[in-house]
Amino acid sequence: MYRFATTAALYILVTLVGGCASPMSRFYTLSANASAPAAATSNLSVVVGPVSVPPVVDRPQIVVTTGPNQVRLEEFNRWASPLQSNISRVVAENLVAMLGTPRVILFSQALGVDVDYRVAIEVQRFESAPGEASILDAVWTVSRTKDGKSQTGRTTVREVAADKGYDALASAHSRGLARLSQDIAGAVRALDRPE
């Protein structure tokens, strides 16, 4: 009887401990596009930011679009850093390569720093559908600081996710940000041409 009670208690304890274990969280980050076309070296200085994102995706969890009016929070698939910071960093890294200048800084580091151009980005859609695609829709403004002349544009891009994994989804979002960065780099070049 004693042996049976001990075995039963041990079984219950193992079941309770096993039931309390939760899946491990996985963390993802966006990356700069390494295949961005290299530009001739320049001395331009650019500050990237502020960047705003829709409140629905401004959270650590990856927000998955499941229907026209429905989303799901992926509790165990998360962004490694806040989405605004992630997007700012990737666009800045892309602009370093695309504009050929190391003088691209983030808005949070720009206090009291003189720069040639300022880039503000308002992300209006940042949708994730694993195994399907990522959608980025952003309005951006590039302003020349010496005279305030600016150019505003909109980048809307849908990138196919190679498979159902979240790493493929992060990669698709990174390609969308590369396209956004190309559009912004084009506006900087246009504003920098002699008049």
Secondary structure, 3 states (H helix, E strand, C coil): CHHHHHHHHHHHHHHHHHHHCCCCCEEECCCCCCCCCCCCCCCCCEEEEEEECCHHHCCCEEEEEEECCEEEEEEEEEECCCHHHHHHHHHHHHHHHHHCCCCEEEHHHCCCCCCCEEEEEEEEEEEEECCCEEEEEEEEEEEECCCCCEEEEEEEEEEECCCCCHHHHHHHHHHHHHHHHHHHHHHHHHHHCCC
